Amino acid sequence: MGIKDWPASERPRERLLRQGADALTDAELLALLLGTGPRGSDAVSHARALLARCEGLRKLLELDSQALRALPGLGPARAALLQAALALGRRHLQAGLVRGTALENPHSAGEYFSRWLRDAPHERFAALFLDNRHRLIAERILAEGTIDSASVHPRLLVQQALRCNAAAVLIAHNHPSGVAEPSAADRQITVQLKQALALVDVRLLDHFVVGDGRAVSMAERGWV
């Protein structure tokens, strides 16, 4: 029996329109994007099977285009649709911090970095360049590493800060393991970057480490 044969009160689309997206499970939301399941299976059952195969929604959506296309019942069109939906969601979240927006507290910066870096499959080192009123001028990925390491040379950060005419900088990197606790190497590079920026009269405001939960602020721990 297909979804169209279900009672209207149980169909994912009708429930979303009536109750909102939060009322639906991951499988039901995924089913709305898939549209239909393979022969002999409805979209919700197919979505549940995909989530079980990939051990959850996060791992499913972290797959690259080739791996998505290889999953049963997907193919290029549906793989592209899933990636487009994910990209739209991320851009919607990032749109909350546009050029000129002031970063008024470390929590807003930490949240922004989390949305930006949390789902990256490998380590990334990023920076936000700010004016003297802590308004965003530009954002940059400065380094990409392997699954467990990434580093950025102080010279590169200084060059980008001068190019943007920044007065202050916020930096962050993610731990793909999901554990956001800063390492001794994280603290060491923070000191080096702060000293390098100070030579050109640019302030390093904070260094965030992004994991599965709230981003860890080194400034809050007194390490910046």
Secondary structure by P-SEA (a helix, b strand, c coil): cccccccccccaaaaaaacccccccaaaaaaaaaccccccccaaaaaaaaaaaaccaaaaaaccaaaaaacccccaaaaaaaaaaaaaaaaaaacccccccccccaaaaaaaaaaccccccbbbbbbbbbccccccccccccccccccbbbbbaaaaaaaaaaacccbbbbbcccccccccccaaaaaaaaaaaaaaaaacccccccccccccccccccccccc
